[in-house]
Amino acid sequence: MCGIVGYAGRRPATALLLDGLRRLEYRGYDSAGVALLEAGGLTCRKTVGRLDNLDKLLAGDPLAGRVGIGHTRWATHGEPSTVNSHPHLDGAGRIAVVHNGIIENYQELRAELEARGCVFQSQTDTEVVPHLIAAEWTAGRDFLAAVRAALVRCRGAYALGILNAAEPDVFYAARKGSPLIIGLGAEENFIASDVPAILKQVAEVVYLEEDQLARISADCIELFDLAGQAVPVQPQPLTLAAESADRAGFETFMLKEIHEQPRVLRSLLESHLDVPGGPRAFDRGDLDPAAWRALKQVTLVSCGTAYYAALYGRLLLERLTGLSVAVELGSEFRYAPGKVGPETLFLAVSQSGETADTLAGVRCARARGCRIAAICNVDGSTLVRESDAVLFTHAGPEIGVASTKAYTAQLMSLIFVALCAARARGELTADALAEWDRELRHVPDALHYVLNRGEAIAAIAAKHYEGPSSLYLGRRFNYPTALEGALKNKEISYQHAEGYAAGEMKHGPIALINEYVPVVCLCTRTEDEVYEKMISNVREVEARHGRIIAVVSEGDHQLDDVAEDVIPVPALREELSPLVNVVALQLLAYYAARARGNDIDKPRNLAKSVTVE
Ligand code: M6R
């Protein structure tokens, strides 16, 4: 989704704005622009395509100034074009606005403004904002009051950066529904959509709250609510290390993040197992045993990859706790909230904590009296601030658009939640818990084993990446793994891919199989008949001449004569096997995308954090 940066300070703003925008590139974008305040007034440059285009434009036609705003646009209303890119200006060119979110009533506002003589340049929803502010300003209000009055009229979501040519030393920021942070430096201040943009510049941040407005200069930050009342500024230290947003020698962020997984899981294990009375579930607002026992239901809500993690969570919670567990897509739950109430633990799973559909689900559940818990990677995110209990995945910034380390951290986090719930509800003996503890501690090494097979997996990907379509099949705990493997493949390699519960194959997708279609089969050994059923499904693929890539438990040679390629992974108990299997699938997708020459960290059309509905 769109990225916003803003700067007021003593240094030339253009380079800082561009640097911040580059660090937000992972969010996905199709055009970019900046506006600066100079002695002569407000000037603006924008262009379609990558930031390099904007860089070139600015090199040929530079902008001076020490106050400015910048934007990368991910098109929602109006095609990617220079005229639709941000900043947008009012009719007199005195006010510039950058925006992330959607102004839902923009058509009605635009019609009203056009009737009053405003001339619009773009097809965007955003352009109503500078025109509205200008209308309120020329009606005699001071600028801050004009911005407030304009915002009150906007329905929908926004994070905004605003310049006013009449105030050359300041800029404004506002937020409702879309994230925005203020970074505090020495004699300079920033805004940004996300921490990586300003990580190298500041040591303290302020998370702008819903319906707050900020007036920012080099030396001062003032916060207001929409009624114009001043709000105290409460800076928080930035805890991330600056290098955590760098590629650290890897060719892409995604590859770096895939390789970070053993470390991420090890530190999660330590912080949840090696604590007095461990394991612990939530880092903040943990449930006591009585609260776990009082629960009647758990409902998980999430989107995309996090939804697949939630599907895994349901299987595990149901297996270990006997609780009834539902899994909901945020985008569906918000319009069809099932039965949830005060005895429901409503558990949102989200890397960013800013996904609009997940947040909408949370607010819907809150209104029905649920206790809200979150598994989230970003401290200070909206989800974290709106939850009663939080388990931080602490995976560090995930810059690659395709989620990898956040997923395995989410699976691990769900294991802690399930173990704690089961123990509190008397469903897990001390011996069984000790066995889990022992096996969990093997997981980081098991992931290393898979990562060390990177070259072999790359060779397999090189054989299959040109297929027209691919299928991913798994059962029970590895059904979500199949879904996630297929999603990774389509996101970055653009090869059509479908994940299926293997038993469903014969109900339709089997029609797709021929000698050109790779079929990735997750054949983890289980203690019951599920393994044999999976092998039967592999035979069905063989009979249709599908090209079988089998992910098997190390030492299992049953499929050596059937599969074109075999990827052995360490044998773990079935509930833990998705953690290793998915790493093999991440690598498979990664090397397929690389073989296709795709831009892996910035896949087409995708945004890292989906902050609009
Ligand atoms: O930040 P979230 O975990 O809430 O994001 C949810 C999805 O948008 C996200 O997982 C998306 O599907 C990723 N691109 C998957 O790789």
Residues whose N, C-alpha, C, O or C-beta is under 5 A from the ligand:
A	BS01	M6R	C303 G304 T305 A306 V349 S350 Q351 S352 G353 T355 V401 A402 S403 A607 K608 V610
